[in-house]
């Protein structure tokens, strides 16, 4: 049995596919399998994958219909995995060579933990995007993890390693419910269910924003952020402080989407009504007030005073 199963969903990634796969081939830790799930690619990606499969480098599965966000493809790959640990990787991003070795070392030192997180870095072109995450490495209690998420997105799809049985028990990524942010919904859900997680502040994955069509397409930001559903789904069993941090996390994500909608002239009425005002953090009030400013003046104020993460 392999130590890790790396799940890679692919849908029309011909321009980035080989570079991304090379990041996996060059890992210093080599005890893993690569499971690629092609979501009916039509741009030549499948031909590349078939060649990689013939070389014995990947296990390839094909789906007939592409699914929004690649969530169904990831879940499918998880069911096909043969290892106890799942790592997810997008076929248009990059990894450092020690990505898997960091997970392997952390798992060996913390055998009772089921979710491990490595820091990630956003990139726009060849430039680093400033991020507010200043967390230190270590084991986080559920309360500390939720508090951290209420301040910033410290989990990214490419930077997480989760125990396979726990992933399946939590239902995997939500299929058919959301066009976007289903992964954020799942990771926050996981934080609500797990007593502890491990975080490593070493950056081992790079999110290339120029390649993120789902994120850049503002038509995917239609409803209120999916994390709102977690208020009803996950509050039972949480302590008072944990509920407070969960609600602050949900507020942060709702406001982040409201900012995106404001930029393109979409209504933010439902977003504002969905906010849990008694759990607002001071910075979130500032964002909310800024959203009431008329559009011509909004962007100038936002660029000057606001830096909130998506």
Secondary structure as GFF3:
##gff-version 3
##sequence-region A 1 310
A	DSSP	beta_strand	4	10	.	.	.	ID=ss1
A	DSSP	alpha_helix	17	25	.	.	.	ID=ss2
A	DSSP	beta_strand	32	39	.	.	.	ID=ss3
A	DSSP	alpha_helix	45	54	.	.	.	ID=ss4
A	DSSP	beta_strand	59	63	.	.	.	ID=ss5
A	DSSP	three_ten_helix	68	70	.	.	.	ID=ss6
A	DSSP	alpha_helix	71	80	.	.	.	ID=ss7
A	DSSP	beta_strand	85	88	.	.	.	ID=ss8
A	DSSP	beta_strand	94	95	.	.	.	ID=ss9
A	DSSP	alpha_helix	99	109	.	.	.	ID=ss10
A	DSSP	beta_strand	115	124	.	.	.	ID=ss11
A	DSSP	beta_strand	127	128	.	.	.	ID=ss12
A	DSSP	beta_strand	138	141	.	.	.	ID=ss13
A	DSSP	alpha_helix	142	151	.	.	.	ID=ss14
A	DSSP	three_ten_helix	157	159	.	.	.	ID=ss15
A	DSSP	beta_strand	160	163	.	.	.	ID=ss16
A	DSSP	alpha_helix	164	169	.	.	.	ID=ss17
A	DSSP	alpha_helix	182	193	.	.	.	ID=ss18
A	DSSP	beta_strand	196	208	.	.	.	ID=ss19
A	DSSP	three_ten_helix	209	211	.	.	.	ID=ss20
A	DSSP	alpha_helix	213	216	.	.	.	ID=ss21
A	DSSP	three_ten_helix	218	220	.	.	.	ID=ss22
A	DSSP	three_ten_helix	226	229	.	.	.	ID=ss23
A	DSSP	alpha_helix	230	234	.	.	.	ID=ss24
A	DSSP	alpha_helix	240	263	.	.	.	ID=ss25
A	DSSP	alpha_helix	269	274	.	.	.	ID=ss26
A	DSSP	three_ten_helix	277	279	.	.	.	ID=ss27
A	DSSP	alpha_helix	282	290	.	.	.	ID=ss28
A	DSSP	alpha_helix	295	305	.	.	.	ID=ss29
###
